[in-house]
Amino acid sequence: MSSAEWNEDGEEVLLLVDGFNLLWRAAFGFPAVIRNPSGTDVTAIFAFFALLRSSCRTLDTPVECVVCFDGEDGLQSRQASDSEYKQNRVDVDLSPLDWLDDIKKGLDVIGVGWVESCAHEADDVIATLVNRSAGRPRSVLSMDKDFYQLIDDEVTVLNTVKKRSRAIVNRTEVVDRFGVEPRQWCDFRALMGDPSDNIPGVRGIGKVRAARILADGLTLEEARAAGRLVGAAGATAEQMWDKVLTWRQMIRLQIDIDLPALPQRTSVDAAYLPLAAAVVNTLGLWR
């Protein structure tokens, strides 16, 4: 799907960037190691701005860009519901976070807004901003499929890891690929699980069976009432029903959190965003 097909009127798009998702991709998925003249590895910050610039250009339309970061205590509310939430990430290399202050300074330099809320994950910040900005096209830059639950006629997910022609994920792709509507995403993932967030799902229920259970747009409760939890896997789902509902709530993004003062609205002409090397140099890191 091209940006022209989605945003036919060429309206300014609100591009909400999952900041840590982009930073981890920059640090661990960039095709080259970038060192400054002193030999310091600056790949994470260089690639962050290179990928941000490239992503803005992918939309090929005027963009208001806001980068959203996880708060320091962002995981606490979901881990209060399930202590295993994202515990599979405890051994993750956190060294890219050393660049966070410089990245925020760089965003200020190039005129791209950023926001974070101490008590919330970036996912909930993004979902809240999507909710507050109804009536205009919005796109979420992330590889995280949980944002699929936000997709509607005005909202897409931008995944620039994919080919340019398929980078914009809309409702049709979600339905065709997974067999459920975006509004069913949390029910769907609660059944089949989400290994990236350490949510195991129901043993014996994968993508196809989960979609079959939720066919015709049903919620978990409606599917249960319709007698669709059958067989051994259905019996397992019945036995752990409260857990399944807890997982769904953990996957569901909050759309009404309190946010700090938001950055002033600024449009970004992606064609004139500075190159990553220029940003790194302006920050005094290219020496």
TIDOGU-747148 format. One record per residue (C-alpha): residue number from 1; residue in three letters; x negated, y negated, z. Coordinates in Angstrom, 3 decimals. Each point is the difference from the previous one (the first is absolute). Layout:
[nuro NUM; "ALA"; [X; Y; Z]]
...
END
This chain:
[nuro 1; "MET"; [0.000; 0.000; 0.000]]
[nuro 2; "SER"; [-1.417; -3.380; -0.958]]
[nuro 3; "SER"; [0.371; -3.209; 1.970]]
[nuro 4; "ALA"; [1.926; -1.450; -2.941]]
[nuro 5; "GLU"; [2.597; 2.787; 0.191]]
[nuro 6; "TRP"; [0.479; -0.495; 3.738]]
[nuro 7; "ASN"; [-0.219; -3.799; 0.229]]
[nuro 8; "GLU"; [1.665; -0.939; -3.267]]
[nuro 9; "ASP"; [0.430; -3.672; 0.896]]
[nuro 10; "GLY"; [-3.682; -0.445; 0.847]]
[nuro 11; "GLU"; [0.831; -1.249; 3.499]]
[nuro 12; "GLU"; [-2.709; -0.508; 2.570]]
[nuro 13; "VAL"; [-0.528; 3.306; 1.833]]
[nuro 14; "LEU"; [-0.605; 0.210; 3.734]]
[nuro 15; "LEU"; [-2.900; 2.476; 0.189]]
[nuro 16; "LEU"; [-0.343; 1.417; 3.502]]
[nuro 17; "VAL"; [-3.327; 1.743; 0.472]]
[nuro 18; "ASP"; [-0.549; 2.861; 2.442]]
[nuro 19; "GLY"; [-3.315; -1.418; 1.204]]
[nuro 20; "PHE"; [-1.549; 3.003; 1.731]]
[nuro 21; "ASN"; [1.110; 2.328; -2.780]]
[nuro 22; "LEU"; [-1.816; -2.233; -2.486]]
[nuro 23; "LEU"; [-3.042; -0.303; 2.280]]
[nuro 24; "TRP"; [-0.338; 3.784; 0.391]]
[nuro 25; "ARG"; [0.356; 0.468; -3.722]]
[nuro 26; "ALA"; [-2.661; -2.661; -0.530]]
[nuro 27; "ALA"; [-2.412; 1.543; 2.495]]
[nuro 28; "PHE"; [0.388; 3.649; -0.924]]
[nuro 29; "GLY"; [1.472; 0.095; -3.500]]
[nuro 30; "PHE"; [-1.927; -2.628; -1.952]]
[nuro 31; "PRO"; [-1.992; 1.544; -2.861]]
[nuro 32; "ALA"; [-3.278; -1.746; 0.880]]
[nuro 33; "VAL"; [-2.006; -0.997; 3.068]]
[nuro 34; "ILE"; [-0.581; -3.755; 0.072]]
[nuro 35; "ARG"; [-3.050; -1.342; 1.836]]
[nuro 36; "ASN"; [-1.032; -3.613; 0.385]]
[nuro 37; "PRO"; [-3.593; -1.115; -0.768]]
[nuro 38; "SER"; [-0.997; 0.859; 3.575]]
[nuro 39; "GLY"; [1.197; 3.550; -0.470]]
[nuro 40; "THR"; [3.080; -0.255; 2.241]]
[nuro 41; "ASP"; [2.923; 2.123; -1.136]]
[nuro 42; "VAL"; [2.837; -2.480; -0.712]]
[nuro 43; "THR"; [2.167; 2.459; -1.921]]
[nuro 44; "ALA"; [3.026; -0.277; 2.299]]
[nuro 45; "ILE"; [0.403; -3.767; -0.205]]
[nuro 46; "PHE"; [-1.091; -0.284; -3.643]]
[nuro 47; "ALA"; [2.401; 2.729; -1.108]]
[nuro 48; "PHE"; [2.840; -1.409; 2.105]]
[nuro 49; "PHE"; [-0.045; -3.264; -1.945]]
[nuro 50; "ALA"; [-0.670; 1.723; -3.309]]
[nuro 51; "LEU"; [2.995; 2.313; 0.451]]
[nuro 52; "LEU"; [2.212; -2.837; 1.250]]
[nuro 53; "ARG"; [-0.788; -2.086; -3.077]]
[nuro 54; "SER"; [0.554; 2.936; -2.324]]
[nuro 55; "SER"; [3.320; 0.862; 1.652]]
[nuro 56; "CYS"; [1.327; -3.544; -0.314]]
[nuro 57; "ARG"; [-0.924; 0.046; -3.674]]
[nuro 58; "THR"; [1.811; 3.322; -0.494]]
[nuro 59; "LEU"; [3.359; -1.659; 0.655]]
[nuro 60; "ASP"; [-0.654; -2.427; -2.862]]
[nuro 61; "THR"; [2.351; -2.597; 1.514]]
[nuro 62; "PRO"; [-0.240; -2.872; 2.515]]
[nuro 63; "VAL"; [-0.694; 1.426; 3.460]]
[nuro 64; "GLU"; [0.362; -1.119; 3.578]]
[nuro 65; "CYS"; [-2.382; 2.301; 1.839]]
[nuro 66; "VAL"; [0.034; 0.746; 3.743]]
[nuro 67; "VAL"; [-2.382; 2.547; 1.546]]
[nuro 68; "CYS"; [1.394; 1.792; 3.063]]
[nuro 69; "PHE"; [-2.246; 1.594; 2.621]]
[nuro 70; "ASP"; [0.708; 2.495; 2.793]]
[nuro 71; "GLY"; [0.129; -1.436; 3.495]]
[nuro 72; "GLU"; [-2.398; 1.213; 2.674]]
[nuro 73; "ASP"; [2.857; 1.699; 1.880]]
[nuro 74; "GLY"; [2.028; 0.842; -3.084]]
[nuro 75; "LEU"; [0.131; 3.768; 0.552]]
[nuro 76; "GLN"; [1.307; -0.106; 3.554]]
[nuro 77; "SER"; [3.737; -0.124; -0.658]]
[nuro 78; "ARG"; [-0.026; 3.053; -2.293]]
[nuro 79; "GLN"; [-2.461; 1.917; 2.154]]
[nuro 80; "ALA"; [2.370; -0.574; 2.915]]
[nuro 81; "SER"; [2.526; 2.105; -1.951]]
[nuro 82; "ASP"; [-2.538; 2.622; -1.067]]
[nuro 83; "SER"; [-3.518; 0.006; 1.404]]
[nuro 84; "GLU"; [-1.199; 1.970; -3.034]]
[nuro 85; "TYR"; [0.812; -2.834; -2.415]]
[nuro 86; "LYS"; [-3.136; -0.745; -2.049]]
[nuro 87; "GLN"; [-2.167; 1.904; 2.485]]
[nuro 88; "ASN"; [-1.557; 1.702; -3.020]]
[nuro 89; "ARG"; [-1.788; -3.293; -0.624]]
[nuro 90; "VAL"; [-1.929; -0.219; 3.270]]
[nuro 91; "ASP"; [-3.248; 1.047; -1.676]]
[nuro 92; "VAL"; [0.361; -2.414; -2.926]]
[nuro 93; "ASP"; [-3.007; -2.212; -0.747]]
[nuro 94; "LEU"; [1.083; -3.452; 1.221]]
[nuro 95; "SER"; [-3.070; -1.867; -1.233]]
[nuro 96; "PRO"; [1.976; -1.824; -2.762]]
[nuro 97; "LEU"; [1.734; -1.944; 2.777]]
[nuro 98; "ASP"; [-3.309; -1.754; 0.647]]
[nuro 99; "TRP"; [0.779; -2.025; -3.138]]
[nuro 100; "LEU"; [3.465; -1.066; 1.124]]
[nuro 101; "ASP"; [-0.893; -3.491; 1.240]]
[nuro 102; "ASP"; [-1.932; -0.733; -3.183]]
[nuro 103; "ILE"; [2.870; 1.304; -2.133]]
[nuro 104; "LYS"; [2.433; -2.341; 1.751]]
[nuro 105; "LYS"; [-2.394; -2.899; -0.557]]
[nuro 106; "GLY"; [-0.288; 0.966; -3.652]]
[nuro 107; "LEU"; [3.777; 0.083; -0.392]]
[nuro 108; "ASP"; [0.141; -3.507; 1.448]]
[nuro 109; "VAL"; [-2.654; -1.122; -2.460]]
[nuro 110; "ILE"; [1.874; 1.253; -3.063]]
[nuro 111; "GLY"; [3.393; -1.184; 1.220]]
[nuro 112; "VAL"; [1.616; 3.380; 0.667]]
[nuro 113; "GLY"; [2.117; 0.173; 3.142]]
[nuro 114; "TRP"; [-0.352; 2.711; 2.620]]
[nuro 115; "VAL"; [1.963; 1.003; 3.083]]
[nuro 116; "GLU"; [-0.155; 2.524; 2.824]]
[nuro 117; "SER"; [2.059; 0.760; 3.093]]
[nuro 118; "CYS"; [-1.862; 1.372; 3.005]]
[nuro 119; "ALA"; [2.730; 2.473; 0.945]]
[nuro 120; "HIS"; [0.914; 1.303; -3.465]]
[nuro 121; "GLU"; [-1.401; 1.929; -2.919]]
[nuro 122; "ALA"; [-0.366; -1.794; -3.314]]
[nuro 123; "ASP"; [2.758; 2.258; -1.369]]
[nuro 124; "ASP"; [2.559; -1.688; 2.256]]
[nuro 125; "VAL"; [-1.350; -3.470; -0.761]]
[nuro 126; "ILE"; [0.391; 0.735; -3.710]]
[nuro 127; "ALA"; [3.485; 1.467; 0.430]]
[nuro 128; "THR"; [1.092; -3.076; 1.954]]
[nuro 129; "LEU"; [-1.355; -2.348; -2.650]]
[nuro 130; "VAL"; [1.740; 2.038; -2.717]]
[nuro 131; "ASN"; [3.257; -0.296; 1.942]]
[nuro 132; "ARG"; [-0.412; -3.742; 0.541]]
[nuro 133; "SER"; [-0.733; -0.685; -3.666]]
[nuro 134; "ALA"; [3.104; 1.457; -1.636]]
[nuro 135; "GLY"; [0.978; -1.598; -3.273]]
[nuro 136; "ARG"; [-3.437; -0.004; -1.593]]
[nuro 137; "PRO"; [-2.205; 2.768; -1.443]]
[nuro 138; "ARG"; [-2.319; 1.572; 2.582]]
[nuro 139; "SER"; [-2.690; 2.626; -0.361]]
[nuro 140; "VAL"; [-2.028; 1.856; 2.626]]
[nuro 141; "LEU"; [-3.628; 0.765; -0.826]]
[nuro 142; "SER"; [-0.787; 3.311; 1.681]]
[nuro 143; "MET"; [-0.632; 3.693; -0.608]]
[nuro 144; "ASP"; [2.239; 0.807; 2.995]]
[nuro 145; "LYS"; [3.189; 1.688; -1.228]]
[nuro 146; "ASP"; [1.936; -1.020; 3.113]]
[nuro 147; "PHE"; [0.591; -3.333; -1.729]]
[nuro 148; "TYR"; [2.199; 1.861; -2.482]]
[nuro 149; "GLN"; [2.837; -0.426; 2.505]]
[nuro 150; "LEU"; [-0.020; -3.750; -0.787]]
[nuro 151; "ILE"; [0.448; 0.397; -3.753]]
[nuro 152; "ASP"; [3.103; -1.431; -1.637]]
[nuro 153; "ASP"; [0.821; -2.129; -3.051]]
[nuro 154; "GLU"; [-2.192; -2.824; 1.334]]
[nuro 155; "VAL"; [-2.748; 1.960; 1.748]]
[nuro 156; "THR"; [-2.710; 2.251; -1.419]]
[nuro 157; "VAL"; [-3.194; 1.576; 1.272]]
[nuro 158; "LEU"; [-3.228; -0.783; -1.830]]
[nuro 159; "ASN"; [-2.569; 2.803; 0.027]]
[nuro 160; "THR"; [-2.944; -1.044; -2.165]]
[nuro 161; "VAL"; [-1.701; 3.370; 0.457]]
[nuro 162; "LYS"; [2.436; 1.192; -2.652]]
[nuro 163; "LYS"; [-0.270; -0.811; -3.689]]
[nuro 164; "ARG"; [1.048; -3.555; -0.744]]
[nuro 165; "SER"; [3.145; 1.174; -1.808]]
[nuro 166; "ARG"; [1.117; 1.915; 3.118]]
[nuro 167; "ALA"; [-1.342; -2.267; 2.724]]
[nuro 168; "ILE"; [3.384; -1.538; 0.803]]
[nuro 169; "VAL"; [2.166; 2.514; 1.852]]
[nuro 170; "ASN"; [3.746; -0.647; -0.185]]
[nuro 171; "ARG"; [3.186; 1.826; 0.968]]
[nuro 172; "THR"; [0.069; 2.097; -3.171]]
[nuro 173; "GLU"; [-3.455; 1.430; 0.661]]
[nuro 174; "VAL"; [0.860; 0.888; 3.601]]
[nuro 175; "VAL"; [3.186; 1.774; -1.073]]
[nuro 176; "ASP"; [-1.638; 1.792; -2.922]]
[nuro 177; "ARG"; [-3.067; 1.086; 1.940]]
[nuro 178; "PHE"; [1.495; 0.889; 3.386]]
[nuro 179; "GLY"; [3.715; 0.526; -0.610]]
[nuro 180; "VAL"; [1.151; -2.489; 2.637]]
[nuro 181; "GLU"; [0.972; -3.660; 0.100]]
[nuro 182; "PRO"; [-2.395; -2.477; 1.636]]
[nuro 183; "ARG"; [2.528; -0.525; 2.815]]
[nuro 184; "GLN"; [-0.332; 3.738; 0.803]]
[nuro 185; "TRP"; [-3.783; -0.110; 0.247]]
[nuro 186; "CYS"; [-0.174; 0.188; 3.793]]
[nuro 187; "ASP"; [2.424; 2.955; 0.135]]
[nuro 188; "PHE"; [-1.997; 1.699; -2.752]]
[nuro 189; "ARG"; [-3.386; -0.429; 1.674]]
[nuro 190; "ALA"; [1.335; 1.007; 3.406]]
[nuro 191; "LEU"; [0.944; 3.363; -1.504]]
[nuro 192; "MET"; [-3.083; 0.642; -2.132]]
[nuro 193; "GLY"; [-2.545; -1.797; 2.184]]
[nuro 194; "ASP"; [-2.712; -2.560; -0.648]]
[nuro 195; "PRO"; [-3.525; 1.326; 0.671]]
[nuro 196; "SER"; [-1.544; -3.470; -0.330]]
[nuro 197; "ASP"; [1.901; -1.122; 3.122]]
[nuro 198; "ASN"; [-0.281; 3.383; 1.755]]
[nuro 199; "ILE"; [3.716; 0.695; -0.347]]
[nuro 200; "PRO"; [0.263; 3.752; -0.600]]
[nuro 201; "GLY"; [3.596; 0.258; -1.222]]
[nuro 202; "VAL"; [2.074; 3.172; 0.172]]
[nuro 203; "ARG"; [-1.819; 3.237; -0.762]]
[nuro 204; "GLY"; [1.298; 1.460; -3.239]]
[nuro 205; "ILE"; [1.385; -3.275; -1.358]]
[nuro 206; "GLY"; [-2.018; -1.575; -2.790]]
[nuro 207; "LYS"; [0.780; -2.652; -2.572]]
[nuro 208; "VAL"; [2.456; 2.047; -2.057]]
[nuro 209; "ARG"; [1.976; 1.432; 2.915]]
[nuro 210; "ALA"; [0.153; -3.376; 1.777]]
[nuro 211; "ALA"; [1.398; -1.626; -3.148]]
[nuro 212; "ARG"; [2.561; 2.826; -0.339]]
[nuro 213; "ILE"; [1.144; -0.479; 3.589]]
[nuro 214; "LEU"; [0.450; -3.745; -0.581]]
[nuro 215; "ALA"; [1.549; 0.304; -3.481]]
[nuro 216; "ASP"; [2.837; -2.399; -0.888]]
[nuro 217; "GLY"; [-1.577; -2.734; 2.113]]
[nuro 218; "LEU"; [0.737; 1.542; 3.400]]
[nuro 219; "THR"; [-1.656; -0.974; 3.263]]
[nuro 220; "LEU"; [-1.372; 2.606; 2.391]]
[nuro 221; "GLU"; [3.166; -0.103; 2.070]]
[nuro 222; "GLU"; [2.238; 0.303; -3.061]]
[nuro 223; "ALA"; [-2.036; 2.897; -1.380]]
[nuro 224; "ARG"; [0.227; 1.805; 3.322]]
[nuro 225; "ALA"; [3.763; -0.548; 0.179]]
[nuro 226; "ALA"; [0.300; 1.318; -3.567]]
[nuro 227; "GLY"; [-1.607; 3.286; 1.042]]
[nuro 228; "ARG"; [-3.184; -0.432; -2.004]]
[nuro 229; "LEU"; [-2.401; 1.083; 2.736]]
[nuro 230; "VAL"; [0.040; 3.653; -0.991]]
[nuro 231; "GLY"; [-2.437; 2.883; 0.085]]
[nuro 232; "ALA"; [-3.064; 0.289; 2.216]]
[nuro 233; "ALA"; [-1.187; -3.530; -0.792]]
[nuro 234; "GLY"; [3.453; -1.411; 0.717]]
[nuro 235; "ALA"; [0.081; 1.836; 3.328]]
[nuro 236; "THR"; [-3.391; -1.470; 0.856]]
[nuro 237; "ALA"; [1.289; -3.483; -0.848]]
[nuro 238; "GLU"; [2.995; 0.578; 2.296]]
[nuro 239; "GLN"; [-2.252; 1.134; 2.839]]
[nuro 240; "MET"; [-2.199; -3.115; -0.274]]
[nuro 241; "TRP"; [2.737; -2.433; -1.019]]
[nuro 242; "ASP"; [-0.879; -2.651; 2.592]]
[nuro 243; "LYS"; [-3.610; 0.105; -1.142]]
[nuro 244; "VAL"; [1.029; -0.437; -3.638]]
[nuro 245; "LEU"; [2.037; -3.074; 0.931]]
[nuro 246; "THR"; [-2.971; -1.371; 1.935]]
[nuro 247; "TRP"; [-2.251; 0.453; -3.030]]
[nuro 248; "ARG"; [2.539; -1.790; -2.181]]
[nuro 249; "GLN"; [0.048; -2.941; 2.395]]
[nuro 250; "MET"; [-3.800; -0.140; 0.018]]
[nuro 251; "ILE"; [-0.101; -0.055; -3.810]]
[nuro 252; "ARG"; [2.704; -2.663; -0.231]]
[nuro 253; "LEU"; [-1.533; -3.459; -0.308]]
[nuro 254; "GLN"; [1.167; -2.849; 2.183]]
[nuro 255; "ILE"; [1.471; -2.856; -2.003]]
[nuro 256; "ASP"; [0.640; -2.573; 2.708]]
[nuro 257; "ILE"; [-3.098; -0.344; 2.163]]
[nuro 258; "ASP"; [-1.111; -3.336; 1.408]]
[nuro 259; "LEU"; [-2.921; -1.375; -1.972]]
[nuro 260; "PRO"; [-2.546; -2.700; 0.752]]
[nuro 261; "ALA"; [-0.006; -3.154; -2.094]]
[nuro 262; "LEU"; [-0.160; 1.034; -3.633]]
[nuro 263; "PRO"; [-2.508; -1.455; -2.444]]
[nuro 264; "GLN"; [1.156; -2.896; -2.118]]
[nuro 265; "ARG"; [1.494; 1.220; -3.252]]
[nuro 266; "THR"; [-2.608; -0.157; -2.740]]
[nuro 267; "SER"; [0.172; 1.320; -3.532]]
[nuro 268; "VAL"; [-3.033; 1.794; -1.363]]
[nuro 269; "ASP"; [-1.021; -0.278; -3.620]]
[nuro 270; "ALA"; [-1.581; 3.422; -0.194]]
[nuro 271; "ALA"; [-1.914; -0.959; -3.131]]
[nuro 272; "TYR"; [-1.951; -2.532; 2.029]]
[nuro 273; "LEU"; [-0.611; 1.879; 3.217]]
[nuro 274; "PRO"; [-3.761; -0.040; 0.594]]
[nuro 275; "LEU"; [-2.053; 3.086; -0.659]]
[nuro 276; "ALA"; [-0.876; 2.101; 3.027]]
[nuro 277; "ALA"; [-3.678; -0.934; -0.302]]
[nuro 278; "ALA"; [0.913; -3.689; 0.231]]
[nuro 279; "VAL"; [2.059; 0.574; 3.156]]
[nuro 280; "VAL"; [-2.788; 2.001; 1.653]]
[nuro 281; "ASN"; [-2.504; -2.679; -0.957]]
[nuro 282; "THR"; [2.205; -2.795; 1.375]]
[nuro 283; "LEU"; [0.170; 1.858; 3.302]]
[nuro 284; "GLY"; [-3.788; 0.042; 0.153]]
[nuro 285; "LEU"; [-0.226; 3.772; -0.285]]
[nuro 286; "TRP"; [-1.867; 0.170; -3.300]]
[nuro 287; "ARG"; [-3.528; -0.567; 1.160]]
END
